[in-house]
Amino acid sequence: MSAVFIDLNQTEDVRDVIHRAVEALSSGKIIAIPTETVYGLAASALQPEAVKRLWELKGRDSSKPFAVAVKSLEDSLDYVPEMSTVAKRLARRCWPGPVTLVVDDHPESVIHQLDQSVIDATVPGGTVGLRVPDHDVTLQILRLCAGPVVLTSANLGGQPAANDGQTVLNDLGDQVDMIIDAGPTRFKNGSTVVKVDGDQLTVLREGAVKESVVRGLTDYIAVVVCTGNTCRSPMAEAMLKKQFSTKFGCEIDQLPEFGVNVMSAGISAMPGAPAANQSVEVMRQYGVDISNHSSQPMTGRLAKCADVIFTLTNGHRNAIVSQWPELKDTVKTLRPDGGDISDPIGSPVAVYQSCAQQIDQCLEHWLQHIDFSQFPKRT
């Protein structure tokens, strides 16, 4: 019997398609779904017979377990409650997206409440692969499913993965129950599979994301924020870089090799403005050149990628936390007492010097309280 084929581009009610897909999964069907990488075959982990059928269809052995598709980083913690800082950081920055994280299984995870055959298909070697696909329809399906979903590429063993629904229909139309076609995939390549063990990672398969990019995404990111990103925060960025370089015994431009990335931004910044001349002059006195600084606004992506956000005033902190409440523990005033560091804009160089001294002292305080175990190991 041929699969039900649904062309999303010819569908008037996408919500109906989503509900039909959820119903199919909950009733033990195998469906083909679009992702940003390649098309995937999905089965509900609550339906052991469906998972077994998918295993047989793929001709898999125990060395190639299925991934578990999850809704978000928060959802993944039900599957890996003791995920390391580096793994969380990578998930936060990559998901939804084309990265599969392979992390240590935990005996108290949701997976171990499933049928043993499903456990064997997903965590046979003591690790589990987690994936949050970056496709709106597929994410909505996952959000409405009652339990976890196992996911594998839509192809037979040894054959190329499908990049469109029509290829799935041609190759597997008589072996799956439903195919949701959203047209060609964005990357036309598999996800990059990354194993994270504590603070170290190994790229098991390079796919849509290059290994160099993956490693960069595990950096410890500190962001300093003021208003316009032309006076205080560029100076704070430069001085924090200098303090980190002293800590690691390296040059500032070598900090990425130590897994450190320092940036600055402004609550009301216009992109592309240079640092104030006074800031450039004062930083030159500190031995740092910020003449090529280019301002940038504080964005949600930057905020959510940061491991710590230092603000020059309490008002800056309140502005960020009010927009992204989930980041309240990430955002800290640079002054440990919660006070403000005044804006020197338009003032003489001496005022900028005084401001820089205050910033430098505050950064020295915070550097003593940074947990360096959060930094990735570069090997």
N, C-alpha and C positions, 0 to 999 in steps of 0.2 A: 504494500500500500504506500503510495507516494505521500510525502509530507505536505501539510498545509503550508502554502507559500504566501507570505504577506509582504507586499511591497509598501513600505512606509511612505514612499513618495506618492503613492496613489491612494493613501488612506485618509479619510476625512476626520476620523476620531482616533488619534493616537492613544488616548486613554483606554479605549476599548481594547486595543492591541495589547497594551500593558497588562490589563486584567486577564485577558485570554492567556497570555504567557504565564502569568502567576498561577492561574488555574491549572494549566497544563503541567507545570512543574509540581504542583501540590498533588496532582493525580498520578504522578509517576512517569510522566512523559520526558523525552529528551528533546530539547529545543536548541536551535542554532540562533545565536544572538550576535549583533554587531558590537565591536569594541573599536577603540582608536588604532589598534595594532592589526590584528587579524580577526576573522570571525571565530567565535568560540562555540563549543558544545557544552550545554549546561544541564545538570540534573540536580534535583533537590537531595541534599544530604539526609533528609528525613525519609527518603524512599530508597532503602537498600537495593531493591530489585532494579531500580532505574540506574543506580550507580554501578551495579554489577553488569547491566546491559551495556552501559557506556564503556566500562573497562574492556569488555569483550569486543565491542565495536572497534576500539582503538588498538586492540591487540597488545595491551601494555603488560610490562613486567614490573616487579616490585621496585626496580631501580628508578622508575619514572612515575612518581605519584602524581595525582591530580592536585591542582591548586584549589584553594578555597577562596571564592569571591566574596568580599565583604563590602559593606556600605561606606566605611570611613575608617580613619585611624581610631576613633573612639570605639567603633564596633569591633575592630581587630583586637582590642585589649580583652575582650571576652574569650578570644582564642589563644592569646599569648599575654597573660596577665603580668608577666615579668619581663616585658620587652625592654631592651637596653636603651639608654639615652640616644646612642647613635642610630639605632633602628627607628626609634620614634621620630628623630630629626629627619631621617631620610623619608619616612612615610609622610610626615607633615608637609614636606616640600615637593614630593613626587605624586601624591595621591589627591584626587583621581589622576591617573596617568600611567604611562607604559613601563612601569617597574613592578616586578614580582619580588617580594621580600621573602627570603627563606630564613626562618628563625627557629630557635629551639622550641620544641613542643613542651607543653606544661600539663602534667597529669590532672590538673583541676580545670582545664579549659573546657569550653563547650563541646569540642570535638569528642572528648572522652565520655560524653553522655549519649553518643550515637551508637548505632549498631556496629559491632566489631568489624564487619566487612567494610564499612565506610571508613573506620579508623585505619584499617589496613591499606585502603586506597589513597589516603591523604597524609598519614604520618607514619609510614612503615619504618623509617630510619631515624626516628626521634626528632625530626624537623618538620615544619609545615610551611608551605608556600602560600602567601597571602597576596591578593590582587584586588585593587579597586579600579575597575575599568573607567576610562574617561569617555563615556558615551551616555547622553542624557536618558535615552530610553532604557538602556541596560541598567543604569543606576536606579531608575524608578522601579524596575522589576525587582531588583535586589532589596530595595527599601520596603516593598510590599510582601516579600516572601516571609513565611512564618519562621523559617530556619535557615541555616547556611546553604550555600549552593556550591557544588563542585564544578570546576571549569577546566576545560582543556581545548586546545586548538581544533578547529573544524577541518580535520583531514584524517585520512587513514595513516597508520604508521609508515614512516619513510616517504610519504608524499608531501608536496608543498602545502602549506596552510592556505586556506581560501581567503581572498581579499574582497570578495563580494558575495552576495546571497545567491546569485545565479550559479556560481561555481559550486557552492555547497549543494544546491539542488541537483546539479549534474553529477556530482561525485557521491553524495550521501542521501539523496532524496528518498530512497526507499528504505533507509535505515534510521532516520530520525522522524519525529512526529510533527515538528513545526519549524519553519525557517522564517526569521524576520529579516527582511532585506532592507538595508538602509543605504545601499549603493556602495561604492568603493570605500575602503577604510582610509584613514588619514595617513598612516605611516607605512602601510603595506609591508610590515615587518613585525616579528614577534616582540614581546616585551623583553626588556633586559632583566635577567634573573640574577639577583644579588643575595648572597648569603651573608648575614651579619651575625658574628659571634662576639658578644660583648661590645668592645669598642673597635673591633677590626672587621673588615668586610672583604669578601672575595666575589668577583664577578664570575658567575658560573656560565652565563651566556650573554654575550653582548648583542643586544637587539636594537630597538628604536632609540635608546639613549646610550651614548658612548661611555665607555668606562671612565674616561677622564672627567666627564660631566658628572657622573655618579659620585665619584670621589670628591669633587668640588661641592656637591650638595650635602656632604656630611660635615662641612666646615662649621666651626663654632662661629656664629654671626652675632656681632654686637652692633647696635645702631644707636647713634646719638642724635637727639632731636631738639631743635629749637623752633623759631618761628619761620624765618626766611631762608635758613640754611646758607647764610653768607658770612656770619660773624662768629657766634659762639660755637655752634656745632661743628663747623669745619676745623676750628682750633681743637675742640675736644676729640674729634676723630683722629687728627694728626698726633695729639699727645698720647691717646690710648694706643695707637699703633706703635709709637716710640716706646711706651712702657712694656708692651707685649714683646717687642723685639729685644729689649734689654732682658726681659724674663727668660727668653729662649736663647739668648746669645746669638742673634742673627740680625741681618739687615731687614729693614721694613719691607722691602720688596720680596723677601724670602718667607714672609709670614704664611702665605698659602701652603708652603711645604710643611708647616707645622699645624695645618688645619685651622687657621684663624683668618677671619674676614671682618674688617671693621669698616662701617659705612656711616654716613650721616644723612639727615633729611630734615625737612621743615614742614610744620603743620600747614603753613600758608605759602609754601615756596612755589615760585615759578621755575620751571625746568630750565637749566642751562646758564644760570647767572654765576659769575665768578665770585670768589671770596673777596670780602672787603680788603682794600689795600692795607689797612691797619692790621688785619688778621694775618695777611701774608707776611708783613714785616715782622710781627711778633713771633710768628712761627719760624721765620728764618733765624731768629735769635735762639730758638730751641733746636736749631739744626734740622728743621723739616721744611720742605718746599711744598706749599699748597697753591702755587700760582696757577696750576692747571685744574683747580677744583671747579666742579660744575654742579650747581644746586639741583636738588630733586625733591619732589613732594613726598610726603609720607603716604604710602598706599597700603591697602589691605594685604596685598601679596608680600610686600616688604615686612609689614608688621608680623604676619603669621610665620614668616621664615626665620625671624629673629629668635635667638636664644635669650637675649636680654636687650631691653630698650632703655637707655638712659635719657631722661628729659631734663632740660635746663631749668624748668619751672614746674611747680605743681599744676599750674594751668595746662601746660602741655600734656602732663600725665593724665589729667582728667579728660582732656579732649580725646586722647587715644583710647582710654578705657571706656568712655561713653560710647564710642563707635564700635569697639571690639571688646565687649565685657569679658570674654573668655581669656583675654590676655592680661588680666589685672595682676597676676603674679609675675608676669614677665616685665612689666613696665615699672621702672624705679626712677625717682628723682635723683639727679646726680649728687645733690647735697644729701648726705645720709640723714639729716634731720628733717628732710622734706621741704626745706626752704627753697628760695629762688636764687638763681644766679642772674643778675640784672643784665639787660641787653646794652652793650656798649655802642650800638650803632650811632654813627655820626660824631663820636667822641674822639679826643686826641689819643695818640698811641699809648700814652701812659695809662689811660683807663683800660685799654685793651690788654695791656701788660698785667694790670691788677686782676682783670677777669681771667686771664690765662693762668695766673698763679693759683687762683681759687679753683679753677677747673682741674688743674694738675693735682692739687692736694686731694680733691674729691676722688679722682681716678685712682690715686695711690691707695686710698681707703678701699675702694671696691675691688681693686686687683687682689687684695689680701683675702677677699671673701669669695673669689671665683673658684668654683670646683673644677680643677683642671682634669679630673677624671672624665669630664664630659667631652674632652677634646679627642677627636679621632686620632688613632695611631697611623702615621704614614710609614709604610714599610715597602 
